[in-house]
Amino acid sequence: MAEARAPHVTLLSSPGMGHLFPIAEFTKRLVLDHGFTATIITYTDFNSTTQLHSYFTTLPPSISSLSLPSVPLDDLPPDTRMEARLCVLAARSAPSVRALLLSLRSSANLVAYVTDIFGADTFRDARGLGVPTYMFFTSNYFMLSFMFHLPTLDATTSCEFRDLPEPLELPGCVPLRGVDFLDPLEHRADAAYPWVVHMARRFRDCDGILVNSFLAMEPDAARALSEAEAGRPPVLPVGPIVRPGSGGSGSECVAWLDGQPRGSVLFVSFGSGGSITCEQTKELALGLEASGQRFLWVVRTPSDSVANAAYFGIETGAADPLDCLPEGFLSRTRSSGLVVPNWAPQMEVLAHGAVGGFLSHCGWNSTLESVVHGVPMIAWPLYAEQRMNAVMLVEGAKVALRPSTAGEKGLVGRDEICKVVKELMEGEGGKVVRDRVLELKKAAIETICEGGTSYSALAQVVKKWKYNIEA
């Protein structure tokens, strides 16, 4: 009977494990710390059923899962960007989400409905059912501020954003050049462009937004968005929410790190979805070699077409990921580097004392994981909002260095790679960002502990949801 009376929250996760991980970790906080039961709704499309099932078995028994039926997407052109596909998928799945919420409302004490960024098209239906509706914003305040401003920018600008004469000035944020805007906004004629603007408009349709960031990371932007504005939902910090380690303590990577000096290794990884070209792979290899620094590099199959080729298996390729490495590179760097194909236990690697830097694609999950372990970064953005994240990390939070690119292809040359790697690992610039990230590591721990800002913000929301049960 006690279980039946427990407050219940339903959450919708966009496809892909990178979207599910933060939603699931947020759900675990509600269940383990605040006595909720929960249902996580996932999509059938763009998800591996086997992978989902395996992951859900690791969650507390108070968290159940439901899967939405597949929807037809074969009417979309083959070259439709993934962001547009996700938006169309979410919009076409809205009736099914409503049906599930109706069912859960009748069978459980449903007190709240939470989605991530791509679920905004379901807000109105949920609120129409009388269910408090929130967004768990899995990126940062900088990105959220941009999304709130995007509909106005779209309506008042006719040129391509890359041609804007001045950087965009958002309240409390560092200036943002048009060339660093969200990847799917590069071309107004692209099918993804209107969908992103549409999604941004829907952000105002929820009752509140919970941001996976924290005040010390983005103090000015957080203060700006905490101020009430007509038509904008309240915005509260609840981060950093990161996934725990994957149990990779017995892996080859960790065993190799055990034999390296403290703070001496640069971890190189572009995430589970990121891809660089074959030419860039060779330049990166030669730059790492020339730097003389120790490194642990997760190499994925290169792609000469798209930067998110590994995302949802868009372009898997049969080639060996190591095929594009320069001849003799592995033998020449055997004493100082370890190259692993496709995957490494990232949380265990970042937590290891031998790791002194992280060359990252600037995905927000990876960024928070780096910060909570006090590891400074080299910002190497590839797609989505990663260029925006890089700007914030380098110029705002000041926890990263960023290499310069050259030529129309945006290639980062071996000499530039050598330079920025040496600067991060042994230069004065590296010391500055290392000291700063250690400050943020301490602040990240404090903010999610009792009395911390993020802890208190979530407790405030939880109290409101529970009060609605009793009302």
C-alpha positions in Angstrom: 0.0 0.0 0.0 2.9 2.4 0.8 4.2 1.8 -2.7 0.9 2.6 -4.3 0.7 5.9 -2.4 4.2 7.0 -3.5 4.4 10.0 -5.7 5.1 9.0 -9.3 6.9 10.9 -12.0 7.0 10.0 -15.7 10.0 11.0 -17.8 10.5 11.0 -21.6 14.0 10.4 -22.9 15.1 11.2 -26.5 16.7 8.3 -28.4 20.3 7.4 -27.8 22.2 6.4 -24.6 23.7 9.9 -24.3 20.2 11.2 -23.8 19.0 8.4 -21.6 22.0 8.5 -19.1 21.3 12.0 -17.6 17.5 11.4 -17.5 18.1 8.1 -15.7 20.5 9.6 -13.2 18.1 12.4 -12.5 15.3 9.8 -12.0 17.5 7.9 -9.6 17.8 11.0 -7.4 14.1 11.4 -7.3 13.7 7.7 -6.4 16.5 7.2 -4.0 16.6 10.6 -2.3 13.0 11.7 -2.4 10.8 8.6 -2.3 9.3 8.7 -5.8 8.5 5.8 -8.1 9.1 6.5 -11.8 8.5 5.4 -15.3 10.9 6.3 -18.1 9.4 6.4 -21.6 11.8 5.6 -24.4 11.4 5.5 -28.2 11.5 2.4 -30.3 13.1 4.3 -33.2 16.8 5.0 -33.1 17.2 2.8 -30.0 18.7 -0.6 -29.4 16.1 -2.7 -27.6 18.8 -5.0 -26.3 20.9 -2.1 -25.0 17.9 -0.5 -23.4 16.8 -3.6 -21.6 20.4 -4.3 -20.4 20.7 -0.8 -19.0 17.3 -0.8 -17.3 18.2 -3.9 -15.3 20.9 -1.8 -13.6 18.4 0.8 -12.3 16.5 0.6 -9.0 13.3 -1.5 -9.1 11.1 1.6 -8.4 12.0 2.7 -11.9 10.1 1.0 -14.7 10.2 1.7 -18.4 7.7 1.9 -21.3 8.5 2.1 -25.0 6.6 4.1 -27.6 5.5 2.5 -30.8 7.5 3.1 -33.9 6.4 5.9 -36.2 6.9 6.1 -39.9 9.8 8.3 -41.0 10.3 7.0 -44.5 8.7 10.1 -46.0 11.7 12.1 -44.9 14.5 12.7 -47.5 17.5 10.4 -47.0 19.8 13.4 -46.2 17.6 14.7 -43.4 19.7 15.7 -40.5 19.4 13.7 -37.3 18.1 16.8 -35.4 15.2 17.1 -37.8 14.5 13.4 -37.6 14.4 13.6 -33.8 12.0 16.5 -33.9 9.7 14.8 -36.4 9.8 11.6 -34.3 8.9 13.5 -31.2 6.0 15.4 -32.8 4.5 12.2 -34.4 4.8 10.3 -31.1 3.0 13.0 -29.1 -0.4 11.2 -29.3 1.2 8.0 -27.9 2.8 9.9 -25.1 -0.6 11.4 -24.2 -2.1 7.9 -24.1 0.6 6.6 -21.8 0.2 9.6 -19.5 -3.6 9.0 -19.3 -3.0 5.4 -18.4 -0.4 6.3 -15.8 -2.6 9.0 -14.3 -5.3 6.4 -13.6 -2.9 3.7 -12.3 -0.4 5.7 -10.2 -0.1 8.9 -8.2 1.3 10.8 -11.2 2.6 14.1 -9.9 4.8 15.3 -12.7 5.9 14.7 -16.2 9.5 15.5 -17.3 11.1 15.5 -20.7 14.5 16.4 -22.1 15.0 18.9 -24.9 13.4 17.0 -27.8 10.2 16.3 -25.9 8.9 19.9 -26.0 6.1 19.0 -28.4 4.4 16.9 -25.7 4.2 19.8 -23.1 0.7 21.1 -24.1 -0.9 17.7 -24.0 0.5 16.9 -20.6 -0.5 20.2 -19.1 -4.0 19.7 -20.7 -4.2 16.5 -18.6 -3.5 18.6 -15.5 -0.1 17.1 -15.0 2.7 19.5 -13.9 5.1 19.5 -16.8 8.9 20.2 -16.6 11.9 20.1 -18.8 15.1 18.5 -17.7 17.5 20.6 -19.8 20.5 18.3 -20.4 22.7 21.1 -21.6 23.8 24.4 -19.9 22.5 27.9 -19.1 24.3 29.3 -22.2 22.5 27.0 -24.5 19.1 27.6 -22.7 19.5 31.3 -23.0 20.2 31.0 -26.7 17.2 28.8 -27.2 14.9 31.3 -25.5 16.3 34.1 -27.8 16.3 32.0 -31.0 12.6 32.8 -32.1 13.3 36.5 -31.8 16.6 36.1 -33.7 14.9 34.1 -36.4 12.2 36.8 -36.8 14.6 39.8 -36.9 17.4 38.3 -39.1 17.3 37.5 -42.8 21.0 36.6 -43.4 22.7 33.3 -42.5 23.8 33.4 -38.9 27.4 32.9 -39.9 27.2 36.3 -41.7 26.0 38.3 -38.7 28.2 41.4 -38.4 28.4 41.3 -34.6 28.5 38.5 -32.0 25.3 37.7 -30.2 25.2 39.2 -26.7 23.0 37.2 -24.3 22.4 38.3 -20.7 25.2 37.0 -18.5 26.8 35.1 -21.3 30.1 35.5 -23.3 29.6 36.9 -26.8 28.7 34.2 -29.4 29.7 34.5 -33.0 27.3 33.3 -35.7 29.7 30.6 -36.9 29.5 29.0 -33.4 25.7 28.7 -33.3 24.0 25.3 -33.1 25.1 23.0 -36.0 21.5 22.6 -37.4 21.1 26.4 -37.7 24.0 26.7 -40.2 21.7 26.9 -43.2 18.2 28.4 -43.1 17.2 26.3 -46.0 18.0 23.1 -44.2 15.0 21.1 -43.0 16.4 21.0 -39.5 16.4 24.8 -39.1 12.6 25.4 -38.7 12.3 22.4 -36.4 14.9 23.8 -34.0 13.1 27.2 -34.0 9.8 25.5 -33.5 11.3 23.5 -30.6 12.7 26.7 -29.0 9.2 28.2 -29.1 7.8 25.2 -27.2 10.3 25.7 -24.3 7.8 28.2 -22.9 5.0 25.7 -22.7 6.2 23.9 -19.6 5.9 24.7 -15.9 9.6 24.8 -15.1 13.0 24.0 -16.5 15.6 22.1 -14.5 19.1 22.7 -15.8 21.9 20.2 -15.6 24.4 22.8 -14.6 25.4 24.7 -11.5 25.8 28.3 -10.3 29.6 28.3 -9.9 30.0 27.0 -13.5 27.8 29.8 -15.1 27.1 32.4 -12.4 26.1 35.3 -14.6 24.0 33.3 -17.0 22.3 31.5 -14.2 21.4 34.8 -12.4 20.0 36.3 -15.6 17.7 33.3 -16.2 16.6 33.2 -12.6 15.0 36.6 -13.0 11.3 36.4 -13.7 10.2 37.2 -17.2 6.6 37.2 -18.6 5.9 34.0 -20.5 9.1 32.2 -19.4 8.9 29.3 -17.0 11.0 29.3 -13.9 14.6 28.1 -14.4 16.4 26.2 -11.6 19.9 24.4 -11.5 19.9 20.8 -10.4 23.4 19.7 -11.7 25.9 18.4 -12.1 24.1 15.1 -12.7 26.5 12.6 -14.2 26.4 8.8 -14.6 28.5 6.6 -12.3 31.4 4.5 -13.5 30.7 1.6 -15.8 32.6 -0.9 -13.7 35.6 -0.8 -16.1 38.2 -1.0 -13.3 39.6 -4.2 -14.7 39.9 -2.8 -18.3 43.1 -2.5 -20.3 42.8 1.3 -20.1 42.8 1.4 -16.3 45.5 -1.2 -16.0 47.7 0.9 -18.4 46.9 4.1 -16.5 48.0 2.4 -13.2 51.5 2.3 -14.6 51.7 6.1 -15.6 52.9 9.0 -13.4 50.2 11.1 -11.8 48.6 13.8 -14.0 50.7 12.8 -17.0 48.2 11.4 -19.5 46.0 13.2 -21.9 42.7 11.3 -22.5 41.5 11.7 -26.1 37.9 10.9 -27.0 35.2 12.4 -29.2 32.4 10.6 -27.4 30.2 7.8 -28.6 28.8 9.7 -31.6 31.7 11.9 -32.8 33.8 11.2 -35.9 36.7 13.0 -37.5 38.0 12.6 -41.0 40.8 10.2 -42.0 43.0 13.2 -42.8 42.3 14.7 -39.4 42.9 11.4 -37.7 46.4 11.4 -39.2 47.1 14.9 -38.1 45.9 14.2 -34.6 48.2 11.2 -34.4 51.2 13.1 -35.6 50.5 16.0 -33.3 50.2 13.7 -30.3 53.4 12.0 -31.2 55.3 15.3 -31.7 54.1 16.6 -28.3 56.0 13.9 -26.4 53.1 13.7 -23.9 51.5 10.4 -22.7 48.1 9.8 -24.1 45.2 7.4 -24.0 43.2 7.7 -27.3 39.8 6.2 -28.1 39.8 5.9 -31.9 36.6 5.5 -33.8 36.1 4.7 -37.5 36.8 8.0 -39.4 34.1 9.6 -41.5 34.8 12.1 -44.3 31.1 13.0 -44.6 29.5 13.8 -41.2 30.9 14.6 -37.8 28.3 12.5 -36.0 28.7 9.4 -38.1 28.7 7.1 -35.1 25.6 8.6 -33.6 22.8 6.0 -33.8 25.0 4.1 -36.2 24.4 6.7 -39.0 27.6 5.5 -40.7 29.2 2.5 -39.0 31.6 1.4 -41.7 33.4 -1.9 -41.8 36.9 -0.5 -41.7 39.2 -1.0 -38.8 39.2 2.2 -36.7 43.0 2.1 -36.7 43.4 1.9 -40.5 43.8 5.7 -40.9 46.7 6.0 -38.4 50.0 6.9 -39.9 52.3 4.0 -40.8 54.5 3.1 -37.8 52.6 5.4 -35.4 51.6 2.6 -33.0 55.1 1.2 -32.7 56.7 4.6 -32.4 54.4 5.6 -29.5 54.1 2.3 -27.7 56.1 3.5 -24.7 54.1 6.7 -24.2 50.6 6.0 -25.6 47.7 3.6 -25.6 45.3 3.5 -28.6 42.0 1.6 -28.1 39.3 1.1 -30.7 35.8 2.5 -30.2 35.3 2.5 -26.4 36.9 3.2 -23.0 35.3 3.3 -19.5 35.3 7.2 -19.5 34.3 7.8 -15.9 37.0 5.4 -14.6 39.5 7.0 -16.9 38.7 10.6 -15.9 38.7 9.6 -12.2 42.2 8.1 -12.5 45.0 10.0 -10.9 47.2 9.5 -14.0 44.9 11.6 -16.2 45.9 15.2 -16.4 43.8 16.4 -19.4 40.9 15.6 -21.7 40.8 16.3 -25.4 37.0 16.4 -25.7 34.3 17.0 -28.3 32.6 19.2 -25.7 29.4 17.1 -25.3 27.8 18.3 -22.1 27.7 14.9 -20.5 31.5 14.5 -21.0 32.1 18.1 -20.0 30.4 17.6 -16.6 32.2 14.3 -16.1 35.5 16.1 -16.7 34.6 19.0 -14.3 33.5 16.8 -11.4 36.8 14.9 -11.7 38.9 18.1 -11.9 40.3 17.4 -15.4 41.0 20.4 -17.6 40.1 20.2 -21.3 41.1 20.8 -24.9 37.9 21.8 -26.6 37.5 20.1 -30.0 33.8 20.5 -30.9 32.2 18.5 -33.7 28.4 18.9 -34.0 25.1 19.9 -32.4 25.7 22.5 -29.7 29.3 21.6 -29.1 30.8 24.7 -30.6 28.7 26.8 -28.2 29.9 24.6 -25.3 33.5 25.2 -26.4 33.0 29.0 -26.4 31.6 28.8 -22.9 34.3 26.5 -21.6 37.2 28.5 -23.0 35.9 32.1 -22.6 33.4 31.8 -19.8 34.2 29.0 -17.4 37.9 29.1 -18.4 38.5 25.4 -18.0 39.6 24.6 -21.5 42.1 25.5 -24.2 41.1 25.4 -27.9 43.2 24.7 -30.9 43.0 26.9 -34.0 41.7 25.5 -37.3 42.9 26.3 -40.8 41.5 26.1 -44.3 38.0 25.6 -45.6 37.8 22.1 -44.1 38.6 23.4 -40.6 41.6 21.1 -40.2 43.6 21.2 -37.0 47.2 20.7 -38.1 49.7 18.6 -36.3 51.8 21.6 -35.2 48.8 23.2 -33.6 47.9 20.0 -31.9 51.4 19.6 -30.6 51.3 23.1 -29.3 48.0 23.0 -27.5 48.7 19.6 -26.0 52.0 20.7 -24.6 50.4 23.9 -23.3 47.7 22.0 -21.5 49.9 19.4 -20.0 53.0 21.4 -19.0 52.5 25.1 -19.9 51.3 28.2 -18.0 48.0 28.2 -19.8 47.4 24.6 -18.7 48.1 25.5 -15.1 45.5 28.3 -15.2 42.7 26.1 -16.5 43.8 23.3 -14.2 43.5 25.5 -11.1 40.1 26.8 -12.3 38.7 23.3 -12.9 39.8 22.2 -9.5 37.8 25.1 -8.0 34.7 24.0 -10.0 35.2 20.4 -8.9 34.9 21.5 -5.3 31.9 23.7 -6.1 30.3 20.8 -8.0 30.5 18.5 -4.9 29.2 21.2 -2.6 26.2 22.2 -4.7 24.6 18.8 -4.8 25.1 18.1 -1.1 22.5 19.1 1.5 22.4 22.9 1.7 23.9 23.3 -1.7 22.2 25.4 -4.4 21.4 22.5 -6.8 20.3 20.3 -3.9 18.0 23.0 -2.5 16.5 23.8 -6.0 15.6 20.1 -6.6 14.2 19.8 -3.1 12.0 22.9 -3.8 10.6 21.3 -6.9 10.1 17.9 -5.2 8.2 19.6 -2.4 5.9 21.3 -4.9 5.2 18.0 -6.7 4.5 16.2 -3.4 2.3 19.1 -2.2 0.2 18.7 -5.4 -0.5 15.1 -4.3 -1.9 16.3 -0.9 -3.8 19.2 -2.3 
